[in-house]
Amino acid sequence: MSTPSNTELKERERTAWASVASGWKRRDELLKQGAAPVTERMLELAGISAGHRVLDIASGLGEPAIPAARLVGPGGQVFGTDLVEEMLVYAREKAAAAGVTNIEFMCVDGETLDFEGAHFDAATCRWGLMFMPEPEACLKLLHGVMKENARFATATWSAPEKNPFVGLLMQTLGNYMELPKPPPGTPGIFSLADPDRLRGLLESAGFSDVELEEMEINVLEVADGKAYWEAMSDLAAPVMTLVRQLDDETREVFIADVIAAADALKQGDTLCMRGTTWLAAASR
């Protein structure tokens, strides 16, 4: 089997995430709740304050771009970019509904950022870098558009075994099909789980004072296994691409197994599906 080109990989990602854009809108409050500690810490690490011009890459439904816009205030400006226009449609709606006007969302490939001059005081990218075929290209371009001593903060998921929120889904799916084993460096949810690789990418792009820390969060807090499956079927674009390859009968059995496995983890009145993310910050 031939190795997909970067163009093909990007189109695969764009198509997958476009297919779940409406699901992400439905689950926006659930996602914001789970990701809140990460968003807050990223904004701290990026040193965002009033009057700043901020670039947020892979904004999705507007996180952490919208919280950043509130921080910079009317004297500042936030630019949010994403590869998937279907996601940004909802981001613009959400910003408008919240009365956040100092923000602009643009459908832009993170690996082809095209801003003139070095005029950003800070930049962020939450759980987007690992889905890029050439994250180093994005980071080098980002480095070039940031002011001297500006701060960049990013989040990428840690090792699979530390992320049962998606690991449970993948492990169960492995009982029903042979899961693809992408070559090293292929974009995906765990492609930047290695902290040494993440640090190396930042340093090779020209960033300095690189700091890494791990954070464990309740990614999803739901009622039970059924609610977990429903949420993940709305959110987990790469996994759902594989699930759709199962025939109808097998898929129903698989779903029942996922629900049972998740219910077995329930403690008390809710089911908390945990995850661990790397937080990396660096200076221009």
VEXKOLRO-108395 format. One record per residue: x, y, z of N, C-alpha, C in turn. Coordinates in steps of 0.1 Angstrom, whole numbers, padded with zeros to 4 digits, always signed. Example, Ala and Ser with C-alpha at 12.3 -4.5 7.8 and 13.67 -1.06 7.14 Angstrom:
REM residues 2
+0132-0057+0078+0123-0045+0078+0132-0033+0078;+0128-0022+0071+0137-0011+0071+0129+0000+0079;
REM end
This chain:
REM residues 284
+0008-0012+0000+0000+0000+0000+0009+0012+0000;+0006+0022-0009+0014+0034-0010+0011+0043+0002;+0021+0051+0005+0020+0061+0016+0012+0073+0011;+0001+0077+0018-0007+0088+0014+0002+0101+0013;-0001+0110+0004+0006+0123+0003+0001+0132+0014;+0008+0142+0017+0003+0152+0027-0010+0158+0023;-0012+0160+0010-0024+0166+0005-0036+0156+0008;-0033+0143+0006-0044+0133+0009-0046+0132+0024;-0036+0133+0032-0038+0132+0046-0046+0144+0051;-0043+0155+0046-0051+0167+0050-0065+0166+0046;-0068+0161+0034-0082+0160+0030-0089+0150+0038;-0082+0139+0042-0088+0129+0050-0092+0135+0064;-0083+0143+0070-0086+0149+0082-0098+0159+0081;-0097+0167+0070-0107+0177+0068-0121+0171+0067;-0122+0160+0059-0134+0153+0057-0139+0147+0070;-0130+0140+0077-0134+0134+0090-0140+0144+0100;-0133+0156+0101-0138+0165+0111-0150+0173+0106;-0151+0175+0093-0163+0181+0088-0175+0173+0091;-0174+0159+0091-0185+0150+0093-0190+0151+0107;-0182+0155+0116-0187+0156+0130-0189+0170+0135;-0189+0180+0127-0190+0194+0131-0203+0196+0138;-0214+0190+0133-0227+0192+0140-0227+0185+0153;-0220+0174+0154-0219+0166+0167-0212+0175+0177;-0201+0181+0173-0193+0190+0182-0202+0201+0187;-0210+0207+0178-0219+0217+0183-0229+0212+0194;-0234+0200+0192-0243+0194+0202-0236+0192+0215;-0223+0189+0214-0216+0185+0227-0207+0197+0232;-0209+0209+0227-0200+0220+0230-0199+0222+0245;-0210+0222+0252-0210+0225+0267-0203+0214+0274;-0205+0201+0270-0198+0190+0276-0183+0191+0274;-0179+0195+0262-0165+0196+0258-0159+0208+0266;-0165+0219+0267-0160+0230+0274-0158+0227+0288;-0167+0220+0294-0166+0216+0308-0153+0208+0311;-0152+0197+0302-0140+0189+0304-0127+0195+0301;-0127+0204+0291-0114+0210+0287-0111+0223+0294;-0120+0228+0303-0118+0241+0310-0104+0242+0317;-0100+0232+0324-0087+0234+0331-0075+0235+0321;-0076+0228+0309-0066+0229+0299-0066+0243+0293;-0078+0248+0289-0079+0261+0283-0074+0272+0292;-0078+0271+0305-0073+0281+0315-0058+0281+0316;-0052+0269+0317-0037+0268+0319-0030+0273+0306;-0036+0270+0294-0029+0274+0282-0029+0289+0281;-0040+0296+0284-0040+0310+0284-0030+0316+0294;-0028+0310+0305-0018+0314+0315-0004+0313+0309;-0001+0301+0303+0012+0298+0298+0015+0307+0286;+0005+0311+0278+0008+0320+0267+0009+0334+0271;+0006+0337+0284+0008+0351+0289-0001+0361+0283;-0013+0357+0279-0023+0366+0272-0028+0376+0282;-0028+0389+0278-0034+0399+0286-0040+0410+0277;-0046+0420+0284-0053+0430+0277-0045+0437+0266;-0052+0439+0255-0045+0446+0244-0037+0437+0234;-0035+0425+0237-0027+0416+0229-0034+0412+0216;-0026+0409+0206-0030+0403+0194-0027+0388+0195;-0036+0380+0193-0034+0365+0196-0038+0357+0183;-0031+0347+0180-0034+0338+0170-0037+0324+0176;-0049+0319+0173-0053+0305+0177-0054+0296+0165;-0046+0286+0165-0046+0276+0154-0054+0264+0157;-0062+0259+0148-0071+0247+0150-0081+0251+0160;-0088+0262+0157-0098+0267+0167-0111+0258+0169;-0114+0250+0159-0126+0242+0160-0138+0251+0162;-0145+0249+0173-0157+0256+0177-0154+0269+0184;-0141+0273+0184-0138+0286+0190-0131+0285+0203;-0125+0274+0206-0117+0272+0219-0103+0270+0216;-0093+0277+0222-0096+0287+0233-0096+0301+0227;-0100+0303+0214-0100+0316+0208-0109+0326+0215;-0122+0321+0218-0132+0330+0224-0128+0334+0238;-0123+0325+0247-0118+0329+0260-0106+0339+0259;-0098+0336+0249-0086+0346+0247-0091+0360+0243;-0102+0360+0235-0107+0373+0231-0113+0381+0243;-0119+0374+0252-0124+0380+0265-0112+0386+0273;-0101+0378+0273-0089+0383+0281-0083+0395+0275;-0082+0396+0261-0075+0407+0255-0083+0420+0255;-0096+0418+0256-0105+0430+0257-0107+0437+0244;-0114+0449+0245-0117+0456+0233-0105+0462+0226;-0094+0464+0234-0081+0469+0228-0073+0458+0221;-0077+0446+0222-0070+0435+0216-0077+0428+0205;-0071+0418+0198-0077+0411+0187-0073+0397+0187;-0082+0388+0184-0079+0374+0182-0082+0369+0168;-0073+0362+0162-0076+0355+0149-0076+0340+0152;-0087+0334+0148-0088+0319+0149-0088+0313+0136;-0080+0302+0134-0079+0296+0121-0082+0281+0123;-0087+0275+0113-0090+0260+0113-0091+0256+0098;-0088+0243+0096-0088+0237+0083-0103+0234+0079;-0112+0234+0088-0125+0229+0086-0135+0240+0087;-0140+0245+0076-0150+0256+0076-0163+0253+0083;-0167+0240+0082-0179+0236+0089-0178+0238+0104;-0166+0236+0110-0165+0239+0124-0165+0254+0127;-0159+0262+0118-0158+0277+0120-0172+0283+0119;-0181+0278+0111-0195+0283+0111-0201+0284+0125;-0199+0273+0132-0204+0273+0146-0196+0282+0155;-0183+0283+0153-0175+0292+0161-0179+0306+0160;-0182+0311+0148-0187+0324+0145-0200+0327+0152;-0209+0317+0151-0222+0318+0157-0221+0319+0173;-0212+0311+0178-0210+0311+0193-0204+0325+0197;-0194+0330+0190-0188+0343+0194-0199+0354+0193;-0206+0354+0183-0217+0364+0181-0227+0363+0192;-0231+0351+0195-0241+0349+0206-0236+0354+0220;-0223+0353+0222-0216+0357+0234-0213+0372+0234;-0215+0378+0223-0212+0393+0222-0197+0395+0221;-0189+0385+0217-0175+0387+0215-0172+0392+0201;-0168+0404+0199-0167+0410+0186-0152+0412+0182;-0143+0411+0191-0129+0413+0187-0122+0400+0183;-0129+0393+0175-0124+0380+0170-0128+0378+0156;-0119+0371+0148-0121+0368+0134-0117+0354+0132;-0126+0346+0126-0123+0332+0123-0120+0330+0108;-0110+0323+0104-0106+0322+0090-0103+0307+0087;-0108+0302+0076-0105+0288+0072-0091+0288+0066;-0081+0284+0073-0067+0285+0069-0060+0272+0073;-0052+0266+0064-0044+0254+0068-0033+0259+0077;-0032+0253+0088-0021+0257+0098-0007+0256+0093;-0005+0247+0083+0008+0246+0077+0011+0256+0066;+0002+0264+0063+0004+0275+0053+0000+0288+0058;+0002+0291+0071-0001+0304+0077+0005+0315+0069;-0003+0325+0066+0002+0336+0057-0002+0350+0063;+0005+0354+0073+0003+0367+0079+0016+0375+0077;+0014+0388+0073+0026+0396+0071+0031+0402+0084;+0044+0400+0085+0051+0405+0096+0050+0398+0109;+0058+0401+0119+0057+0395+0132+0049+0404+0141;+0036+0401+0142+0028+0410+0150+0019+0404+0160;+0021+0391+0164+0013+0384+0174+0020+0384+0187;+0013+0388+0197+0019+0388+0211+0018+0375+0218;+0010+0366+0213+0008+0352+0218+0001+0344+0208;+0002+0331+0210-0004+0321+0201-0008+0308+0209;-0018+0301+0204-0023+0289+0211-0027+0279+0200;-0027+0266+0204-0031+0256+0195-0035+0244+0205;-0048+0242+0207-0053+0232+0216-0057+0219+0208;-0050+0208+0210-0053+0195+0204-0055+0196+0189;-0046+0203+0182-0047+0204+0167-0034+0200+0160;-0023+0203+0167-0010+0201+0161-0008+0187+0157;-0013+0177+0165-0010+0163+0162-0017+0158+0150;-0027+0165+0145-0035+0161+0133-0029+0166+0120;-0018+0174+0121-0011+0179+0109-0001+0170+0104;+0000+0168+0091+0010+0159+0085+0024+0165+0087;+0026+0178+0087+0039+0184+0089+0038+0195+0100;+0037+0191+0113+0035+0201+0123+0047+0210+0124;+0059+0206+0120+0071+0214+0120+0069+0226+0110;+0062+0224+0099+0059+0235+0090+0050+0246+0096;+0040+0241+0104+0032+0251+0111+0040+0259+0121;+0048+0252+0129+0055+0258+0140+0065+0268+0134;+0072+0265+0123+0081+0274+0117+0075+0287+0112;+0063+0285+0106+0056+0297+0101+0050+0305+0113;+0046+0298+0123+0041+0305+0135+0052+0313+0142;+0064+0307+0143+0075+0314+0148+0078+0327+0141;+0076+0327+0128+0079+0339+0120+0069+0350+0121;+0057+0347+0126+0047+0358+0127+0044+0363+0141;+0053+0358+0151+0052+0362+0165+0062+0372+0168;+0059+0381+0177+0068+0391+0182+0079+0385+0190;+0090+0392+0191+0101+0388+0199+0096+0386+0214;+0100+0374+0220+0096+0371+0233+0081+0368+0235;+0073+0367+0224+0060+0363+0225+0059+0348+0229;+0048+0344+0235+0047+0331+0241+0037+0323+0233;+0040+0310+0231+0031+0300+0224+0028+0289+0234;+0015+0285+0235+0011+0274+0243+0003+0264+0235;+0006+0251+0236-0001+0241+0229-0005+0229+0238;-0015+0221+0234-0018+0209+0241-0019+0198+0231;-0013+0186+0235-0014+0174+0227-0016+0163+0236;-0024+0153+0232-0027+0141+0241-0015+0133+0244;-0014+0128+0256-0003+0120+0261-0005+0106+0256;+0002+0096+0262+0002+0082+0258-0012+0076+0258;-0015+0067+0249-0028+0060+0248-0033+0054+0261;-0024+0048+0268-0028+0041+0281-0032+0051+0291;-0029+0064+0290-0033+0074+0299-0046+0082+0295;-0052+0076+0284-0064+0083+0279-0075+0073+0276;-0081+0068+0287-0092+0058+0286-0104+0064+0279;-0105+0077+0279-0117+0083+0273-0118+0079+0258;-0107+0077+0251-0107+0072+0238-0102+0058+0237;-0093+0054+0246-0087+0041+0246-0097+0030+0247;-0107+0032+0256-0118+0022+0257-0124+0019+0244;-0127+0030+0236-0134+0028+0223-0125+0021+0214;-0112+0024+0213-0103+0018+0204-0100+0003+0208;-0098+0001+0221-0096-0013+0225-0107-0022+0221;-0119-0018+0223-0131-0025+0220-0132-0027+0205;-0130-0017+0198-0130-0018+0183-0120-0028+0178;-0109-0029+0185-0099-0039+0181-0103-0053+0181;-0114-0056+0189-0120-0069+0189-0128-0073+0177;-0131-0062+0169-0140-0064+0158-0133-0062+0144;-0122-0056+0144-0115-0053+0132-0100-0051+0135;-0092-0053+0125-0078-0051+0126-0075-0036+0125;-0071-0030+0136-0069-0015+0136-0056-0012+0127;-0057-0001+0119-0046+0003+0111-0034+0007+0120;-0022+0004+0116-0010+0009+0123-0003+0019+0115;-0006+0031+0117+0000+0041+0108+0015+0042+0110;+0023+0045+0100+0038+0047+0102+0041+0058+0111;+0053+0058+0118+0056+0068+0127+0056+0082+0120;+0051+0092+0127+0050+0105+0121+0037+0108+0114;+0029+0098+0112+0016+0100+0106+0007+0108+0116;-0001+0117+0111-0009+0125+0120-0020+0116+0126;-0023+0120+0138-0033+0112+0146-0034+0117+0160;-0043+0112+0168-0046+0117+0181-0033+0116+0191;-0025+0105+0188-0014+0103+0197+0000+0105+0190;+0000+0112+0179+0012+0114+0171+0022+0123+0178;+0018+0131+0188+0027+0139+0196+0026+0136+0211;+0024+0123+0213+0023+0118+0227+0037+0118+0233;+0047+0117+0225+0061+0116+0230+0066+0130+0233;+0069+0133+0246+0072+0147+0250+0086+0151+0243;+0095+0142+0241+0107+0145+0235+0105+0150+0220;+0096+0143+0213+0093+0147+0200+0087+0161+0200;+0077+0163+0209+0071+0176+0210+0081+0187+0213;+0089+0185+0222+0100+0195+0226+0109+0197+0214;+0113+0186+0207+0122+0188+0195+0116+0196+0184;+0103+0194+0182+0096+0202+0171+0096+0217+0174;+0093+0220+0187+0093+0234+0191+0107+0240+0190;+0117+0233+0194+0131+0238+0194+0136+0239+0180;+0133+0230+0171+0138+0230+0157+0131+0241+0149;+0119+0246+0154+0112+0257+0147+0117+0270+0152;+0126+0270+0162+0132+0282+0167+0127+0287+0180;+0118+0280+0186+0113+0284+0200+0123+0281+0210;+0123+0288+0221+0132+0286+0232+0124+0285+0246;+0131+0282+0256+0125+0281+0270+0113+0272+0269;+0115+0261+0263+0103+0251+0262+0101+0245+0276;+0088+0245+0280+0084+0239+0292+0072+0229+0289;+0073+0217+0295+0062+0207+0294+0057+0203+0307;+0044+0201+0307+0038+0196+0319+0026+0187+0315;+0023+0177+0323+0011+0168+0321-0001+0173+0330;-0012+0171+0324-0024+0174+0332-0035+0163+0329;-0041+0158+0340-0051+0148+0339-0065+0155+0341;-0074+0152+0332-0087+0159+0333-0099+0148+0332;-0111+0152+0336-0123+0145+0332-0127+0150+0318;-0123+0143+0308-0126+0147+0294-0141+0147+0292;-0147+0136+0297-0162+0135+0295-0168+0131+0309;-0177+0138+0314-0184+0134+0326-0199+0132+0322;-0204+0120+0321-0217+0117+0316-0224+0108+0325;-0237+0104+0322-0245+0097+0331-0241+0082+0331;-0238+0076+0320-0236+0062+0319-0229+0058+0306;-0228+0045+0304-0221+0040+0292-0228+0044+0279;-0241+0044+0279-0249+0048+0267-0246+0063+0264;-0246+0071+0274-0243+0085+0272-0229+0087+0267;-0220+0079+0272-0206+0079+0267-0205+0076+0252;-0212+0065+0248-0211+0061+0234-0217+0072+0225;-0229+0078+0230-0235+0088+0222-0226+0100+0220;-0219+0104+0231-0210+0116+0230-0199+0113+0221;-0192+0101+0222-0181+0098+0214-0184+0096+0199;-0196+0091+0197-0200+0090+0183-0202+0103+0176;-0205+0114+0184-0206+0127+0179-0192+0134+0178;-0182+0130+0186-0170+0137+0187-0158+0131+0181;-0157+0117+0181-0144+0111+0178-0143+0108+0163;-0140+0118+0155-0140+0117+0141-0132+0105+0135;-0119+0104+0139-0110+0094+0133-0116+0080+0137;-0121+0078+0149-0125+0065+0153-0138+0061+0146;-0147+0071+0145-0160+0068+0138-0158+0065+0123;-0147+0070+0117-0144+0067+0103-0142+0052+0102;-0136+0046+0112-0133+0031+0113-0146+0024+0116;-0154+0029+0126-0166+0022+0130-0176+0021+0118;-0176+0031+0110-0185+0030+0098-0182+0019+0088;-0170+0013+0090-0166+0003+0081-0172-0011+0085;-0177-0012+0097-0183-0024+0102-0197-0026+0096;-0200-0039+0093-0214-0041+0088-0224-0038+0099;-0237-0036+0096-0247-0032+0105-0248-0041+0117;-0248-0054+0115-0250-0063+0126-0238-0063+0136;-0226-0063+0130-0213-0062+0138-0213-0049+0146;-0217-0038+0139-0216-0025+0146-0225-0024+0158;-0237-0030+0157-0246-0031+0169-0240-0038+0180;-0234-0049+0177-0227-0057+0188-0216-0049+0194;-0208-0043+0186-0197-0035+0190-0202-0023+0200;-0212-0017+0196-0218-0006+0204-0222-0011+0218;-0229-0023+0218-0233-0028+0230-0221-0031+0239;-0210-0036+0233-0198-0039+0241-0192-0026+0247;-0192-0016+0239-0186-0003+0244-0194+0002+0256;-0207+0001+0255-0216+0006+0265-0214-0002+0278;-0213-0015+0277-0211-0024+0288-0197-0021+0295;-0187-0019+0286-0173-0017+0292-0173-0004+0299;-0180+0007+0293-0180+0020+0300-0188+0019+0313;-0199+0012+0313-0207+0011+0325-0199+0005+0336;-0190-0004+0333-0182-0011+0343-0173-0002+0350;-0170+0010+0344-0161+0020+0350-0169+0030+0359;-0182+0030+0358-0190+0040+0365-0189+0039+0380;-0187+0050+0387-0186+0051+0401-0196+0061+0406;-0205+0058+0414-0215+0067+0419-0226+0070+0408;-0230+0083+0407-0240+0087+0398-0236+0090+0384;-0223+0092+0382-0218+0096+0369-0206+0087+0365;-0204+0088+0352-0193+0081+0346-0182+0092+0341;-0171+0092+0347-0160+0101+0344-0150+0094+0336;-0148+0098+0323-0138+0093+0314-0126+0102+0314;-0115+0097+0319-0103+0105+0321-0094+0106+0309;-0086+0116+0309-0076+0117+0298-0064+0125+0304;-0053+0124+0297-0041+0131+0301-0035+0138+0289;-0032+0151+0291-0027+0159+0280-0013+0165+0283;-0005+0166+0273+0007+0174+0275+0003+0189+0273;+0009+0198+0281+0008+0212+0279+0022+0217+0276;+0025+0223+0265+0038+0228+0262+0038+0243+0260;+0047+0250+0265+0048+0265+0263+0062+0268+0259;+0064+0278+0251+0077+0282+0246+0077+0297+0242;+0089+0303+0242+0091+0317+0238+0096+0318+0224;+0091+0329+0217+0096+0332+0204+0111+0337+0205;
REM end
